[in-house]
Amino acid sequence: MGRVTERRQVLRIRNGTVNSRPDTLVAEEPLEIRLNGKPLAITMRTPGDDFALAAGFLVSEGVLGRADELRNIVYCAGATADGVNTYNVVDVQLAPGVPLPDIALERNVYTSSSCGLCGKASLDAVRTTARWEIADDPPVRVRPELLSGLPDQLRAAQRVFDKTGGLHAAALFSAEGELMDLREDVGRHNAVDKLVGRALQDGRLPLSGSILLVSGRASFELAQKAVMAGIPLLAAVSAPSSLAVDLAGEAGLTLVGFLRGSSMNVYAGAERIIV
């Protein structure tokens, strides 16, 4: 799909010089996620990796955990009057025997690109039971010097960000600092869902022994997504929320914030950091 970026005419003012020129913007469009034909959620996202986004969303909701639990994901007909497919509606079909969640207890119909939690009925509704224990994930023990080099790797791999400057990124690294996957989106939670959904489709869950790096802050939801995917270490270049720190402490997640150069704060799970 070619809707990741769009062009718009802008008036550019630089040091007293004024000119009109086209500018490249990141695309933002709604995606409706249906589950076995029933509407579940709408999120604002950057088009692309939509099937992975839907699959990752359902991992974080506790609906999916293995590739064989997913039967199919398809685009549905669009909402235009002439029935043209807008590629903004996907239907996730679960494999036979996989229990359907009580959709009435799930999200309200709309979630923004900046806060996937908006619309949750209550905090208890997002404390979903994880399928995997991450507290005893022993392969991840890293030195601060390794973590310090990860943001530069993430930034260098952000292809669309170079054109627009308007995308969040989520990157998955090995415990040795090898970049294994990276996804971009206008919403930070969408970028993580795309990453986790691709791992589910490839049969790689749980993501034991790995490091998740996000380009913004570490919210409760991002900590939850890491736990639900079996990721033992979450690092962010900006601040975590208090609730993210609480969840990390409860689940055994190592949470690192303000990862900038050689500086960082370890908010939970410091036993995995070799100092």
C-alpha angles and dihedrals in degrees: 000000000000101000099096090105135021134195124236132175113245137182105237120203117188124166093333094315116119126195140152117238141152118265130198115237131186112251119241122190136156120261119199114205117205125189116211088338097311121111112252110164146344120216132178108238146155106262114251133075087036095153091050089047091054093046093048091048089056091048090056089048091054094244097112132034106149134045092237091061089066115077101177147329120210139172114249127216113281127252096246120123092246093049096246113163109250092186087229098110124066129182119208114206115201122215117258112280096023106126119240116232121239096264091197088068095047130081125321112247099274134053122173126231091246100047121031091181094065106113098031110138093225144340090260090061092066097047089091118175109256120227095219134048111233098175091083097043099131104178094076112081112134139176121236089243090063093050091048091063097050100080091057090052091049093049093048091054096050100104099169093043089062089061100041112016087216109099137095119219136207119196132188118213134183120239086260092058098256114150106236102171141351132193131185131205141154086247120059092213090051091054090055092046090053090051094047093041092055089051090051092050090050093049094245100128129150096050094211119174093022139119124224116206121190125193097224137031126325108244127185090259094055090050089050092050090052091051093046091052093049094248111153100196129046120184128184133187090221138040128306123225122245090247091052089054091049092050092046090053092049096046100040094248118154106229121194123182138181090031099180122147110312092339126093142144120229108209100174140002095032090164089082092058114085108218 
